[in-house]
């Protein structure tokens, strides 16, 4: 880390990487390099954002001495591989959600980060938005009593083209990992990891989940009721129901927005709409930088162990709906003994 702060490396060049790079730069954070599988795409991205270094491979980006932390913005099936390369080069990592494709990969990445003493943080940017911080403060202050139920949806009318990433099983397509991860992660944020999962789904002709809905039951009896759909556009609101009132989060609940606290008679107690600069993606980067400065490898808002637990919950949903990714099947074929990530790494 130089006097100019951490040097960020952007790995991949899709739309989310463009948004993240812009939010970083608008916040005064230093974007040092970009990497892609092709030098041409990396250079085009670098030219657009005024980034000093462009690399035509992931390893070259991870090996850049001006880079301290790598932001992984690849499609889901490549999150673990990209994070592993960065960690093996001694870089901290911010990994787009979902953290990995399935839980065994998440366990391996978290174990590697712990072994190297590096920060690995899931880029669940919603957790760091001001309205979410205020909502946690409201709950801690007892404004709605004891929260008992979260009802949340994430629905979008996305392309139906079979060749689109969202409809491709090889690219981790489907509503669950792209959309459902948001309400499921929110439920875990409020109530802890689930002790039981129920779910049903409908599927596209290509075999990915088009709609998935279900209930997470948490310790103590609290529940998360979630809906994710890639072919419908709903209100994208969320409600937290407590013993003394409720919190209603407006459209779109997982982006910067307003919320209202109500009492049990549905009278408005107060409404708030915190201001956010840009899209708000810089807040997760600021969290990671603060952890590095403090010499910590994990924080309270998005602990790496919880990211592993969320992947296990997503795996449980997939088990209920009968969905297995091709990469998962291939990994099982190569590890028929079911060895742990630590055992596989020790064996080389």
N, C-alpha and C positions, 0 to 999 in steps of 0.2 A: 504494500500500500504506500503510495507516494503522498507528499503533502497535499496533493490535489484530491485525496480521497481514494476510495477503491476504484479500480479500473474494471468496468463491466464489459464482458464479452457476450454478444448476442448470438446464440446458436440456433440457426434456421432463419428463414426470411419471409414467413407468411404474414398475414394481416395482423395477428396478435403481436408478432415481433415488432412490426412497424409502430403499433400503438404504444407498446412498452418503451421502445427506444425514444419516442417523442415525449412521453411522460417523464422519463428519466432526464432527458436533456432540459425540458422545461423546469424541472425541479433543481437544476444545477448539478446533477450527478454526472459522472464522467463515463461516457461510453467510449471504450478504447478500441474495440475490434468487433467484427462480425465474422461468422463462419457459416459455410454452407457446403453441400456436397459438390457444388460446382463453383469455380472461381468467378465465373461470370455473374451468377446471382449474388454472390457475396459482394462483388465490386459495385454492382448496381445499387444494392442496399446501402453500402458505405457512401456512395456518391450522393444518394438522396438525403442521407442524414448527417453528412459531414463527418463520418467516422474515420479515424486515421488509418486503421489496418483492416484489410479484408483477406480472408483465408478460404481456400478451396477444399478444406477438409475439417472435420471436427477435431481431429488430433492436433492439427496446426493451430487452431484457435485455442485449444486447451494448453498448448505449449507456449503461447505468446507470453513473454515476460511482462508485458504491460497489462495483462488481464489478471485480476485477483478473484473474480467471481464470474461464473458462467450462468446465464439465463437460458434454460432449455425450453424451446418453443416448437419442438418437432411434433409430428403426429404421435399419439399415445404409445403405439408399439415401440417407439424408439426412445422414450423417456429414460428407461433404465440404462440402455447402452450409452446414451449421451452423458447422463449423469456419472456413470462409471468412468468414462474417459476423463471427464473433468476432475473428478475426485482423485483419480490415479495420477493426475498431473499437479495435485496439490491445490486445486481451486475450490473455493466455496461454491455452492450450487443453489440456484433458485429454479425449481422444476414446476412447469405448468401442471395444472390439475387436468385429469386425475394424475396423481403422483406417479403411478406406473400403470401397466395394463392389468396386472393382477397382484395379489398380496405377496407371493413369494419373491417377486422382483423387488417390491418395496422393502421387504425385510433385508434383502441383500444390500441394497443401496444404503439404508440406514446403518447397517452394521459396518459397511466400508467407511462411511463418514465418521462414525464413532472411532473406528480404528485409526483413522488419519487425523482426528481432532479437528474436523472441518464442519462448517455449518451446512446442513442440507435443509432447505425450507420449501414446503409446497406453496406454489403461487396461487393459493386460494385468496385472491385479492379482496373478496367481499369481507373477509374477517377484519380487515384493517381499515375499512371505510368508517368515517365519523359517525354515521347513523347507527352502525353496528356497535361501536364503542359506547354510544349513548344508551342504546337499548340494554346492554349489559349493566350499565350503571343504574338504569331504571329498575331492572330486576333485582340488583343487589340492594337497592334502597327500599325494596318491598312495595313498589307502586302497584303491582298486580298480584300481590300475594306470592304464592308458590306456583311457578309455571308448571303446567301439566301436559299441555298438548301444543304441538306445532303443526300447522297445516300450511304447506307450501307447494307451489307448482313452478315448473320451468318448462314452458311450452313455446315452440317456435315452428312456423311453417317453413321448413328448410327444403332444399332441392330434392326432388324424387328421382333424379337421374341415377340409374344403377351404378354408373361409374364415379359418382361423387364420393368423396371421402366418407361422408356420413353414412353411406349405404354399402360400404366395402368392409367385409369382415376382416380382411387382412390389415386394414388400417384402424381397427378398433372402432368401426362405425356403430351407430345406434344412439338411441336417446339416453341411455343410462350414463355412459361415461362422459358425454359432452354436456348433458343437461341435468340428469338426475343427481350427479355428484354434488350439485349446489345445495338442494334441500337436504340431502342426506348428511352432508358436512355440517350444515346449519343445525340439524337435529343433534348431532354429536357435540357440537359447540355448546348447545344449551343444556343437554341432559347427560352427556357422556356416551360411551360406546353402547350399542344395543346388546340386549341379552337374547332377543328373538327377532326374527325377520320373516315377514310374509310378503309375497309379491305375485303379481300376474302381469302378463305382457301380450302384445300382439306384434307380429313380425312382418318385415318387408319381404318381397320375393327373393331378395338377395340373402336373407337369413339373419339380418340384424334386427334388434328390437326397435320398433317404431314408436310404441307407447309402453311405458312401464309404470305401474302404480303399486303402492304397498304401504305397509306399516312397520315401523321400527318400534319395538317395545324396549324401553330403557329400564335400568335398575330403579326400583321404587315405583314403577308403574307408569311413568310418563311415556308419551308416545309421539312419534313423528309420522304424520300422514303425508305422503308425497306423491306427486304426479309429474312425470316427464314425458313429453311427446315431441317428435320431430316433424309431425305433419299437421299440427294444430297451433293456432296462435291464441292464447288465452290472456287472462288479466295479469298473470305473473305478479300476484300479490302474495303476502304471507301473513299469517295470524298466529300470535302466541297467546294461548288461553291460560289464565291463572286463576287461583282460588279467590283473588280479590279484584280481578279486572282483566283487561286484555291489551295487547299492543297490535295495532294494524299497520303493516308496512305497505306503502303504496307501490304502484307500478313504477319501475321494475325493481322488486325488492332486493335483488342481488347487485344492483348498481347504485350509485349515489342517488338518494331519493329521500322522501319525507316519511315520517311515521306518526301515529297518533296513539296516545295512551287513553284508555277508557275505563270507567268503573263498571261494576257489575250490572248497572242499569243502562249501560251504553252511553252514559254521559261523557262528554269529552273532558278529560283532565288537562291535557295539554297536547300540542302538536309541535313538531320540530322538523326543520329541513336544514341540516348543517351544510355549509359551503364546502366544496371540493374543487381544487384546481385540476384541470384536465379531466381525464377519465378516472383518475385516482389509483392507477396502477403503480405509481411511484411509492405509495405508502408501504407496500410489502418490501420494496427495495430498501427503503429507509429503515425498516425493521431489521433486515439482514445486516445492513451496515452497522446499526447500533449493537447488534449481537457481537459482531467481529470486534468492534472497538472495546466492548466490555470483556472480551476474552471468553465469551460464552458460545457454546455450540448449539444451543436451542433456547427457545423462548416459551412464553406461556400462551400466546394467542394461537400458534399453529405448531405444536410440538411434533417432532418427527415421528415419535411413537404413536401419536394419534393419527397421523397420515397413514401409517401402516394399518391401524385399526379401521380406518375408513375404507381402505382397500379390502380388508376382510369383510366388511359389511357389504360392499359392492359385489364381492365374490359370492356372498351368501344370497344376495338378490339374484345373481345370475344362476346360482344353483336352483333356486326356487322356480325360475322361469325356463330353465333348461338351455342356457346359453353358454357355450364354450368357444373361446377364440382359437383360431388355427395355431397361433404361436404357443398357446397354452398346451394344446394337444401335442405339439412337437416337443415342447419342453418336457412333458410327462414321458414321452417315448425315450428321451435321452437321459431321464433320471428315474428309471423304474423302481429303484430302491427307496425313493422318496427322501433322499438325503437333504439335510438342512443346507441353507446358503453357506454357513460357516464350514460345514463338512465338504461341500463341493469346492469352495475356494481353497481349503487346506489341501485338497487332493489335486489342485491345479486345473 
